[in-house]
Amino acid sequence: MRSSGSDTTGSSDGDRGVRDAGLRLEALSRFLDCALRVPGTDLRIGADALLNLMPVVGTLTAKALSAYLIWEARRIGAPAPMLARMIGNAGVDFLIGAMPVVGWIGDAFYRANQRNIALLRGYLDQAQGPPIIDVEPVPVAGAAR
């Protein structure tokens, strides 16, 4: 039987949408900042560092994806001070990536998207509170009703 919008766990479609958005944004953040391991090292780089190797178009594409992450955080309901910090992280990343050669190397180490997703994850964990457990009460013999 289908339910009419809510289930017995106490989570609503909105909670599920926020959780799905969070997972989608975490995947995007990993893709942008640490998707590939440099062979022979423990260094991980992502599409952000690779896109910044292409002047102008690559940099703008990488920053547009970072902006999408921030826009989604706003849509989810992240507070303004946190959004300002996320914009600051993306701005620092942009300034680092704008410097030829040195910036390309620095961009591999300053992971603005990972920093931003950590902020968002902390906010979502705090906002959602402890998980709701869906357990039917077990009748106890001799218990008052």
PyMOL commands that set and color helices and strands:
alter all, ss='L'
color gray80, all
select helices_A, chain A and resi 13-34+47-51+57-76+80-98+102-109+112-128
alter helices_A, ss='H'
color red, helices_A
select strands_A, chain A and resi 36-37+44-45
alter strands_A, ss='S'
color yellow, strands_A
deselect
rebuild
show_as cartoon
